Amino acid sequence: MILDPSILALLVSSVLISLMTLYACGYGVQILRRWDIASGSELQLALERRTYLISTIVSYFLAFQLVSLFLLIQTVDSICHLFVGAMCAVGTLTVNSFGYPTLLLKVATFILAGLWLILNYADNKGYDYPLIRAKYLLLLIMAPFIVAETVVQWIYFLGLRPDIITSCCGSLFSQGSRGIASEILAAPSVPMEITFYACMLITVAAGTRLFLRGKGGYLFAGMSGISFAVSIVSIISFISLYFYEMPSHHCPFCILQKEYGYVGYPLYGLMFLGAVTGLGVATLQPFVKKESLEKIIPAMQRKLATVSVFSFLTFTAIVTWQILFSSFKLEGY
Amino acid sequence: MVIERHLHILDFTLSSLLRRKGKNGALLLVYTLIVFILASVLFFTHALKREAALVLKDAPEIVVQHTLTGRYQPIPVAWGDRIGKINGVISVRPRLWGYHYDTLLMANYTLMVPAENPPGPGSIDLGSGISRTHGANSGDMIAFAGHDGVPRMFTIRKILDSESQLLTSDLILLSEKDYRDFSGIAADQATDLTLRVRNPREYATIAEKITRMYPDTRPIMRSEILRTYDAVFGWRSGLMIVILSAAALAFIIFAWDKATGLSAEERKEIGILKAIGWETSDILMMKFWEGTAISLTAFLLGVILAHVHVFSTSSALFAPVLKGWSTLYPSFRLTPFIDFGQVATLFFLTVVPYTITTIVPSWRAATIEPDAVMR
């Protein structure tokens, strides 16, 4: 293990967050089993108060998770030269097989926490806690992911031994090597560009339809989920190339660096925002018929759709700007 | 409208914090101190790592040293010719360098014969640190005692100025003839050999070939040096933080105690707020802003103080522990910098534990029943 301050920070904070989540889950189980809004018992009152605590914990968790996601990338990037052959975050993440799972779990828990908060917000708007069961069920689904992330991250950092030969950006993303990343690259950039713009167009159209007519919630949510995935694939396939102005550098992490004006932060930030708000529409969809939320949910879905569409549009605008005005041309590669 | 509501709550929180100056002042002081110490450690080690990287940026890819019974020896210059014939080696250059201890000022200087533009015989280039301590400027004469104790006079050609203070502060550049005379090293020997190799993939193979050719040599790769520096500094600062975690734990207990031990006055205040119509979520919002105000103030103050400490006073408090090598440098200043990773690390080591500690106490305070406290 490498005793680096940022690694310590990541480990300590993830343990603290896991403990808080488990604590919240303990009460979540109790709420699922004993919740009875009609009752005026002491237990019910105590549980009603607990709900405040749990939503506070998850809100903090969401904020911390976002920062820790970027800190993880920053950390693995900064320690890459401890490993022969690793040239950036990609190399360090492949040092052992727990690097990418840690990153994926962080992304997954961040999105789940975002959805939970949307559900929580809607629940607080209704006078009779209409979504209480759904909310705590989601918390119980989320908890294993959070704990798994802590464990996997721990194993990953414990298993880091400087000097193990790893593949760097260049070889991992080169055409010859196998794996998800190289398959993404194997798809040529022109079809990927078409897919990307088509996805964004459909998402925006579905969002506008939802906004105007209040229809197609699942379609829009599905599309924003797909757009999120397609955006990540596109960043590796062609977007990053325009920022690096290099036809062979496909790293999805280097755009977070100073050399590229930290442009990765707004790009990934917008992508996450678009995905969480877009998927939030679907999370609320099953509860449209709830009596106390009949008016609230459609209005919320409109707002979420607006934010999501706006995020994806801004993302597309930044990318398009770079493609049009960079001196780099990628035609036919 | 939402923003206005937050602003009002923030306004109220700040005035309520200011009303309890003593209690919050103590918390703020301890909090700032913790941030300051951790930030100093982080900034200092990171700055040293950067200096090391800067120093090694132009270093040769491979350095070959000669060893005798495991100790470092001058290397015969002639060996360079055979090593230069290995495929992949672009050039081999014998280097002449060493240290000189100045008994008068009790400082170590680095003597070196530069590859390009060496000073002529009888003249030297001087590092800014030496120039400062001796009060010598270009054109002046300066004397140093050589290996046989006899002083030699040199004319200063110029004072060195460079990106990395750490590197040139204690440096003296002189000609090959002067160096051999000054240090007594034989004419067919050099301190070590440096190799230029273009293809990084060949480093290991070339190093292996050299050790087979001359088993009593030790080839060192640049990447190895850099990696070692990094690991050592990272490890040192990590260790410092583990030691400091006892202090951090004490701070957490202190914060917990402050947050749980609500005074009767505070309980009454919350009770009244709830009685006049504040909801639990409003009180929680107030507690959130309270935590944010304290954390942000302590964090910013701590980081600024640490920045000043490390980059303006050269980390007077912990330099001896973290630098770890002979600290006879006259004085040096580190190049200031700040980056996201550092700030985020600090955030996770201080603000996150503090916030998590105060969540439950804040919630307890927010769910106080008004009638229970006002009765």
Boltz contact constraints between the chains, C-beta under 6 A:
constraints:
  - contact:
      token1: [A, 3]
      token2: [B, 235]
      max_distance: 6.0
  - contact:
      token1: [A, 3]
      token2: [B, 238]
      max_distance: 6.0
  - contact:
      token1: [A, 4]
      token2: [B, 234]
      max_distance: 6.0
  - contact:
      token1: [A, 4]
      token2: [B, 238]
      max_distance: 6.0
  - contact:
      token1: [A, 5]
      token2: [B, 42]
      max_distance: 6.0
  - contact:
      token1: [A, 5]
      token2: [B, 237]
      max_distance: 6.0
  - contact:
      token1: [A, 5]
      token2: [B, 238]
      max_distance: 6.0
  - contact:
      token1: [A, 5]
      token2: [B, 241]
      max_distance: 6.0
  - contact:
      token1: [A, 5]
      token2: [B, 345]
      max_distance: 6.0
  - contact:
      token1: [A, 6]
      token2: [B, 341]
      max_distance: 6.0
  - contact:
      token1: [A, 6]
      token2: [B, 345]
      max_distance: 6.0
  - contact:
      token1: [A, 8]
      token2: [B, 238]
      max_distance: 6.0
  - contact:
      token1: [A, 8]
      token2: [B, 241]
      max_distance: 6.0
  - contact:
      token1: [A, 9]
      token2: [B, 345]
      max_distance: 6.0
  - contact:
      token1: [A, 9]
      token2: [B, 348]
      max_distance: 6.0
  - contact:
      token1: [A, 9]
      token2: [B, 349]
      max_distance: 6.0
  - contact:
      token1: [A, 13]
      token2: [B, 348]
      max_distance: 6.0
  - contact:
      token1: [A, 13]
      token2: [B, 352]
      max_distance: 6.0
  - contact:
      token1: [A, 16]
      token2: [B, 356]
      max_distance: 6.0
  - contact:
      token1: [A, 20]
      token2: [B, 356]
      max_distance: 6.0
  - contact:
      token1: [A, 49]
      token2: [B, 367]
      max_distance: 6.0
  - contact:
      token1: [A, 52]
      token2: [B, 280]
      max_distance: 6.0
  - contact:
      token1: [A, 53]
      token2: [B, 363]
      max_distance: 6.0
  - contact:
      token1: [A, 56]
      token2: [B, 284]
      max_distance: 6.0
  - contact:
      token1: [A, 56]
      token2: [B, 359]
      max_distance: 6.0
  - contact:
      token1: [A, 57]
      token2: [B, 359]
      max_distance: 6.0
  - contact:
      token1: [A, 64]
      token2: [B, 352]
      max_distance: 6.0
  - contact:
      token1: [A, 67]
      token2: [B, 344]
      max_distance: 6.0
  - contact:
      token1: [A, 71]
      token2: [B, 344]
      max_distance: 6.0
  - contact:
      token1: [A, 74]
      token2: [B, 341]
      max_distance: 6.0
  - contact:
      token1: [A, 78]
      token2: [B, 341]
      max_distance: 6.0
  - contact:
      token1: [A, 82]
      token2: [B, 227]
      max_distance: 6.0
  - contact:
      token1: [A, 162]
      token2: [B, 231]
      max_distance: 6.0
